Amino acid sequence: MASHLFTPIRLRELTLKNRVIISPLCQFSAIDGNAVPWHWAHIGQFAQSGAGLCILEATAVSAVGRITPGCLGLYSDDNEAALTRLLKDTRTFSDMPMGIQLDHAGRKASTRPTWDLPKGNNVPDEEGGWKPEGPSPEPFTPAWRTPIELDAAGLARVRDEFVESTRRADRCGFDLIEIHAAHGYLLHEFCSPLTNHRTDAYGGDLMGRLRFPLEVAKAMRDAFPAHKPIGVRITGEDWVEGGLTLDDAVVFAKALKDIGIDYVTPSAGNVAPGMKLPKVVPGYMVHFAEKVKREAGITTMTVGMIYDPHHAEQIVASGVADMVAIGRAIMDNPRWPWHAATALGERIDTPKQYARSSPQHWPAYAQVHGVQLRAGEGVMSHATRE
Ligand SMILES: Cc1cc2nc3c(=O)[nH]c(=O)nc-3n(C[C@H](O)[C@H](O)[C@H](O)COP(=O)(O)O)c2cc1C
């Protein structure tokens, strides 16, 4: 029987060949927000992977909104030129749709990349650190930088920065945008009662706290071509007493759907210290997607320790989520979709240069499974050509 994971899905005018999605993965390797050769290698390997979509890492809408000095940005002409080149080069050998996650790090900006954390969390001023901005002037912990509280003019500016980066993403040639409203960054900080203590219209009850993220999403939707989809990474639960709950996620997802957002990815946590994590087992956040999909009626992507192709298949086949994002497993093995396809008895396109590598193209495998080989496949390594 045909696999559900390898069934196409359509988001507006964009058709993904399958439901395996490469999760956004920060690389902390950019210079002044610009993509560097590492990104060509990193995205290049993913572009050969056969996944249905690759979503580029959290990319800042302003220099202040970078998590670290090494975060990708889409706030300057140089940033735009670098990502345009990256996409143009990638498209010479891959037709994989490319998405980008747009982000503002909020109070969690100006921190060091994970590998430099032993030197301390914050980037000090003398090393180019900066003052973050957030919904309320409260640091993540007393050891973090205290953000500047965004006033009305600041909110309008940040919204416009998201819109400007949206226009840049379109000009770069991205097929899809994912808005980052999770993991304790700015838009999540507005949503959560743990981090939003405003007394104006952008704080207070849930609808007040969702107001700014919804205004940003709506402005981005208006600025991005109607045929290109926009998704949002949201929070299923804060996992901290008094924080966002899964019911809140359903309310947010419904409101996002109403303004034309095409899918949500419920993730969780990282907005405040003192998290009580559930047991982190494969698919530990699938139930978020299931409830949000059922109750908000929106297309969902799930994420979280999904590495077994049969597990991914079962998630999509049972209808609890529409797409499966793979993060660490695909960094570990960028050919994950090839092997998943083989394990599920499917066939996906692989680069012609590598047609002889994948088991699904080996003569013995093809014979046993009745696979019709194409030109260049099934040629053994002792062929006369080398
Ligand atoms: C190195 C690394 C970088 C990440 N960067 C991002 C990011 O840019 N945006 C985001 O929403 N999540 C980010 N995440 C979270 C992943 O996208 C994913 O949600 C998480 O790792 C759980 O999925 P997994 O178990 O398949 O890795 C990152 C995770 C890792 C390990």
The ligand as a Gaussian input file, in Angstrom:
#p B3LYP/6-31G(d) Opt

LIG

0 1
 C       20.894000      22.715000      16.357000
 C       19.438000      23.057000      16.495000
 C       18.977000      24.262000      16.004000
 C       17.610000      24.587000      16.087000
 N       17.169000      25.749000      15.534000
 C       15.839000      26.015000      15.510000
 C       15.333000      27.146000      14.816000
 O       16.059000      27.873000      14.160000
 N       13.993000      27.377000      14.871000
 C       13.139000      26.530000      15.539000
 O       11.925000      26.778000      15.571000
 N       13.599000      25.423000      16.154000
 C       14.913000      25.146000      16.139000
 N       15.369000      24.006000      16.722000
 C       14.380000      23.017000      17.172000
 C       14.137000      22.005000      16.041000
 O       13.628000      22.616000      14.881000
 C       13.169000      20.903000      16.498000
 O       11.931000      21.485000      16.792000
 C       13.693000      20.175000      17.745000
 O       15.054000      19.852000      17.601000
 C       12.888000      18.899000      17.994000
 O       12.879000      18.084000      16.844000
 P       13.924000      16.870000      16.631000
 O       13.788000      15.976000      17.825000
 O       13.491000      16.225000      15.351000
 O       15.306000      17.469000      16.550000
 C       16.718000      23.684000      16.694000
 C       17.193000      22.486000      17.209000
 C       18.533000      22.156000      17.109000
 C       19.002000      20.826000      17.629000

